[in-house]
Amino acid sequence: MARKNRKKLIRDIAQQQIQRLFELADVISKTRPELSDRYIHMAKQIGMRHRVRIPSQLKRRMCKHCGKYLVPGRTCRVRLNYARVIITCYACGKQIRYPYKTQGN
């Protein structure tokens, strides 16, 4: 197998592992939140090791500051303010702001 094809295969497998770890973190977050945080940490390590980006919809499910798995109402607070979504992590208290478009725009 050519080196380029092998790299592509490894990155594809890493992407699948990241996706699976986020799914497992979602399932287990109710009963064992510390294990879901560990899954998120592992997914981040896999992404860095193999230089694979974590998709944006999954990246919004983790705190950029402390690495916790964010579950609205349980581990974070979500507020809508003008044209932004403000997520406040309960563990570290940091706020993450994401823009969104309103229907008038």
N, C-alpha and C positions, 0 to 999 in steps of 0.2 A: 504494500500500500504506500502510495506517495506521502511524503511528509505533510504536504498541504491538506490532503484529504484526511489524514489522521488528526491534524489540528482542528479541522472543521468538525469532525466526529466528536472529539473530546469537548469542544465548546457546546455542541448540541446536547451532549449528555449532561454537561454542567448546567445548562439552561433548564433541562428537565428536572434535575435534582433540586434546583432552586425553587421551581414551581411546586414540586412535591413537598418540600420542607415548609413552604408557606401554607399549603393545604393542611398538613399535619398540625401546624401551629394553630390554625383556625379551629380544627376539630378539638384539640386538647386544651384550648385556652380557658375553658370554663372550669375544668377540674384541676389542672396543673399549670398555672400561668408561668411559673419559673421554667418549666420545660419548653413552653412555647417561645419564651425569650431565648432559650438556648438554640432552638431550631432556627430562629431568625439570625442569631449570631453565626451559626454554621453556614446558612445561605449566603450571608455577607462575605464570609471567608472564601467560600467556593467561587463567588463572583470575582473577588480580588485575585485569587490564585490563577484562575483561568482567563482573566480579563473579559468577563461576560457581564454585560449590564443587567441589572435587575429592572424589570419592566416598571414603568411609572405607577401603574395601578397597584403593584405590590410594594413599591418603595414608599407609598403613602401610608401603608399599614404598619410602618415601623418608625420609631422616634429616631431622628438623625443625631440627637445629642446623647441619649443614654442607651439606645438599642432595644428598648422595650417593644413588644408587640402591642399595637394600639387597637383596642376594641372600644368603640364609642360607648360611653356610659359606664364602662368598667375600668378601663385604664387611661381613658382620655375624655376630654370634653370637646364637643364640636359646636362651633357657633358660626353663623352666617352674618357677615358685617359688610354692607355695601356690595362691593364686587369681589369679596374675599371669603374664603373658608378659613377659619382660625381654629386650629387644633391645639389644645393645651394638654400636655402630658402630665398625669398625676404623679409620676415617679420623680421627675426632675423639675417640673414646673415650667419648662420651656414652651414657647409658642411657635407653631409652624404655620405659616400663611401661604395659601395657594389661591391664585386668581380664578375666577369663574365668570362666565358671561351671563348677563341677565337677558330676559326675552326682549327687552327694549333696545338692546345694543345690536 
